Amino acid sequence: MGTARSIASIIATSVGGGSKILAKTWWAIRKGRGEVKKGSRTFYNVLLKAGIPREEAKEITLAYATPAWELLQVRSLIKLAMEMDGDSSIR
């Protein structure tokens, strides 16, 4: 009976730890996306103050923010993790 209890404890700890990591990862992604949005807005305003026309400032800002947005998409992160896992199994 002691072994079954130990196994149940290990499983409960694993599931709880996994949920905690998932929540922290989700929060980090959300926070990162907010920072990208805030940084883009600031960058756009600086470009406008520097005399860059609105349309060009918008294009420059989009070029600045797009790679970060793509990186912070859940699908991109899953794909990156799968690629990293595939690379580690080769070695």
N, C-alpha and C positions, 0 to 999 in steps of 0.2 A: 504494500500500500504506500510506503514511503517513496518508492521509485515513481509510481504514478503521480503522486503529489508533486514531486520534483519536476517531472516532465510537464505537468500542467503549469507549474510556475514558470518554467522556461518558455513555454509557448505564450503564456500571458505577457511575459516581459517582452518577448520578441514582437508580438502584435502591438503592444502599447508603444514600444520604441519605434516601430515602423510608422505608426500613426503620428507620432511626435515629429519624426523626420519629415513626413509628408506635409504636415502643417507648417513646419518651419520653411520648407522649400517653397510651398505655395505663397507664404507671406513674403519671402525674399523676392520671388518673381513679381509679385504685386507691387512691392516697394520699388523694385528696379524699374518697372514700367512707369511708375509715378515720377521717378527721378528723370527718366528719359523725357517724359512729357514736360516736366518743369524746365529741364535744361534746354529743350527745343524752343520753348516759349521765350526763355531768356535770350537765347542765341538769336532768334528772330527779331526781338526788340533791339538788340545791339546792332544787328545789321541795318535795321530801319534808321536808327540814330546815326549810323555811319553814312547814311545817304544812299543806301542800296534801294532800288525800286522794289515795291511790294512783291510783285510777281517773281523777281529774281531772288529776293530774300526768302520767299516761300519755297522755291526750288532748292536753294542752298540748304535751308533748314531740313527739308525732306530728305535730301541726300545725307545730311548729318545724322538724322534720327533713324532712318530705315534699317541700317545694319543692326542697331541695338534692339529695335522692335522685333526683327526677325530672330535674333538670338534669344530673346526673352519669350518667344512663343513656346508653349508646352510641347508641341509636336517637334520643334527644332531641338529642344532639350532631350526629348526621348530619343530622337534620331542620333544625337551626339552621344548619348549614353550607350546606345546599342553599338555604335561604331567603335567606341572606346572598349566595350566589352569584347567585341570581335577582334580587336587588335591585341588585347591582352591574352586571348586564348591561343593566338598564333605563336606567341613567344614561349 
